Amino acid sequence: METFREPLTKEEEALYLTRFASGDMEARNTLVEHNLRLVAHIAKKYRQGDWDGEDLISIGTIGLIKAINTFNSKSGNRLVTYASKCIENEILMYLRSEKKKSREVSIYEPIGTDKEGNSIHLLDVIEADSYDYAAAFDLNNELRWLYHNMDKVLTPQEFDLIKKRYGILGEKELTQRELAEILGISRSYVSRIEKKCLQKLRTALYQA
């Protein structure tokens, strides 16, 4: 059973928030570690059916990091109050995205039959030679749309991460480990954020 660190006292929280505001990334990591119990508690409320608890905790942790990065200590509220909303919002966005994906047509789903009565799947159409030109045209349009809309779909921080991760728009391509060192977070966090960004772009593209 995974154990989590005890929550920080009000005084300890204020101290680490002040240190983080001064650029101390270790202070930010401490705030994350001592609030993981909160993430697990909120994630537990949404764990049902096929939803993986570990995935929900990972997604919720992204919300926690966002909360710490944007928290205003002068607001008079505790970090836990603000973070709870951010964590829950991140999990809800993830669940809505996953539900939308589950309603999408599978490439293996039958879409008709041929002259001999055999099932034709979407994959068969995509792989057909006659589809190559249309596919290339669609792909070109999709890439053009993404280049012009990435900065609108993603937050500035997410946009910067994706540019560096894939070496686009003049940026040098970096590995997840290299990005983790630059951002001061673990490689697994980079992987989760990258996955979330790609899902946001995919969803936006479907809705365009």
C-alpha positions in Angstrom: 0.0 0.0 0.0 1.4 3.4 -1.0 2.0 5.8 1.8 2.0 9.6 1.5 3.8 12.2 3.4 1.9 14.1 6.0 0.4 17.5 5.0 2.5 20.5 5.8 1.5 22.9 8.6 0.3 26.3 7.6 3.6 27.8 8.6 5.6 25.2 6.7 3.4 25.7 3.6 4.0 29.4 3.7 7.7 28.9 4.0 8.0 26.6 1.0 5.7 28.8 -1.1 8.0 31.7 -0.4 11.0 29.7 -1.3 9.4 28.5 -4.5 8.4 32.0 -5.4 12.2 32.8 -5.2 13.0 30.1 -7.7 13.6 27.2 -5.4 12.4 24.1 -7.4 13.2 21.8 -4.5 10.6 23.8 -2.5 8.1 23.2 -5.2 8.8 19.4 -5.2 8.3 19.4 -1.4 4.9 21.0 -1.8 4.0 18.4 -4.4 5.1 15.5 -2.3 3.3 16.6 0.8 0.1 17.2 -1.1 -0.1 13.8 -2.9 -2.4 12.5 -0.2 -4.9 15.1 -1.3 -4.5 14.0 -4.9 -5.1 10.4 -4.0 -8.2 11.4 -1.9 -9.8 13.3 -4.8 -8.8 10.6 -7.4 -10.5 8.0 -5.2 -13.9 9.7 -5.7 -13.7 9.3 -9.5 -12.3 5.7 -9.6 -14.9 3.5 -11.1 -15.3 0.8 -13.7 -12.2 0.7 -16.0 -10.7 3.9 -14.7 -7.2 3.2 -13.5 -6.5 4.7 -10.0 -2.8 5.2 -10.8 -3.7 7.1 -14.0 -6.1 9.4 -12.1 -3.5 10.1 -9.5 -1.0 11.0 -12.2 -3.5 13.3 -13.9 -4.4 14.8 -10.6 -0.8 15.4 -9.8 -0.5 17.5 -13.0 -3.4 19.6 -11.6 -1.5 19.9 -8.3 1.6 21.2 -10.0 -0.5 23.7 -11.9 -2.0 24.8 -8.7 1.3 25.3 -7.0 2.7 27.2 -10.0 -0.2 29.6 -10.1 -1.2 29.9 -6.5 -1.4 33.4 -5.1 -0.3 33.3 -1.5 -1.8 36.8 -1.0 -5.3 35.6 -1.7 -5.8 34.6 2.0 -6.6 31.0 1.2 -4.7 27.9 1.9 -3.0 26.1 -1.0 -5.1 23.0 -0.2 -8.3 24.9 -1.0 -7.1 26.1 -4.4 -5.3 22.9 -5.2 -8.4 20.8 -4.6 -10.2 22.6 -7.4 -7.3 22.4 -9.8 -6.9 18.7 -9.1 -10.5 18.0 -9.6 -10.7 20.0 -12.8 -7.8 18.2 -14.3 -9.3 14.8 -13.5 -12.7 15.8 -14.9 -11.1 17.1 -18.1 -9.3 13.8 -18.5 -12.4 11.7 -17.8 -14.5 13.7 -20.3 -11.7 13.3 -22.9 -11.6 9.6 -22.3 -15.3 9.2 -22.6 -15.2 11.1 -25.9 -12.5 8.8 -27.2 -14.6 5.8 -26.3 -17.4 7.0 -28.6 -15.1 7.4 -31.6 -15.3 4.9 -34.4 -12.8 2.1 -34.2 -10.7 1.5 -37.3 -11.6 -2.2 -36.9 -15.4 -1.6 -36.8 -17.3 -3.0 -39.8 -18.6 -0.3 -42.2 -20.1 -2.6 -44.8 -19.5 -5.7 -46.9 -17.9 -6.4 -50.3 -19.4 -8.2 -53.3 -18.6 -11.6 -51.7 -20.2 -10.7 -48.4 -17.0 -10.2 -46.5 -16.9 -7.4 -43.9 -15.1 -4.2 -44.8 -13.5 -2.3 -42.0 -12.4 1.3 -41.8 -8.8 0.1 -41.7 -9.3 -1.5 -45.1 -10.4 1.8 -46.6 -7.5 3.7 -45.0 -5.0 1.2 -46.3 -6.4 1.1 -49.9 -4.3 2.5 -52.6 -7.2 4.7 -53.9 -7.2 6.5 -50.5 -3.6 7.6 -50.6 -4.1 11.0 -52.2 -7.1 11.9 -50.1 -5.2 10.8 -47.0 -2.2 12.9 -47.9 -4.4 15.9 -48.6 -6.3 15.5 -45.2 -3.0 15.0 -43.3 -1.6 18.2 -44.9 -4.6 20.2 -43.9 -4.5 18.8 -40.4 -0.9 19.7 -40.0 -1.5 23.2 -41.3 -4.4 23.6 -38.8 -2.3 22.4 -35.9 0.5 24.8 -36.6 -1.9 27.7 -36.7 -3.9 26.7 -33.6 -1.5 24.9 -31.2 -0.9 28.1 -29.2 -4.7 28.6 -28.8 -5.4 25.0 -27.7 -2.5 24.6 -25.3 -1.5 26.8 -22.4 1.8 28.8 -22.9 3.7 26.3 -20.7 2.2 23.3 -22.6 2.9 25.0 -26.0 6.5 25.6 -25.0 6.9 21.9 -23.9 5.5 20.5 -27.1 7.7 22.8 -29.3 10.8 21.6 -27.5 9.7 18.0 -27.3 9.2 17.7 -31.0 11.6 20.3 -32.3 9.1 22.4 -34.1 8.8 26.2 -34.8 12.6 26.7 -34.6 13.1 24.7 -31.3 15.7 22.0 -30.9 14.1 18.6 -30.3 14.6 17.3 -26.7 14.1 14.0 -25.0 11.7 13.7 -22.1 14.6 13.4 -19.8 16.2 16.6 -21.1 12.9 18.4 -20.7 12.6 17.1 -17.2 15.9 18.5 -16.2 15.1 21.9 -17.7 11.7 22.1 -16.0 12.8 20.6 -12.7 10.3 17.8 -12.7 10.5 14.0 -13.2 10.5 12.4 -16.6 7.2 10.7 -15.8 5.6 14.1 -15.2 6.9 15.2 -18.6 5.4 12.1 -20.2 2.0 12.7 -18.5 2.0 16.3 -19.6 3.0 15.4 -23.1 0.2 12.8 -23.3 -2.3 15.3 -22.1 -1.2 17.9 -24.6 -1.5 15.5 -27.5 -4.9 14.5 -26.3 -6.0 18.2 -26.2 -4.7 18.7 -29.7 -6.4 15.6 -31.0 -9.7 16.6 -29.4 -9.5 20.1 -30.8 -8.7 18.7 -34.3 -11.7 16.4 -34.2 -13.9 19.4 -33.3 -12.4 21.8 -35.9 
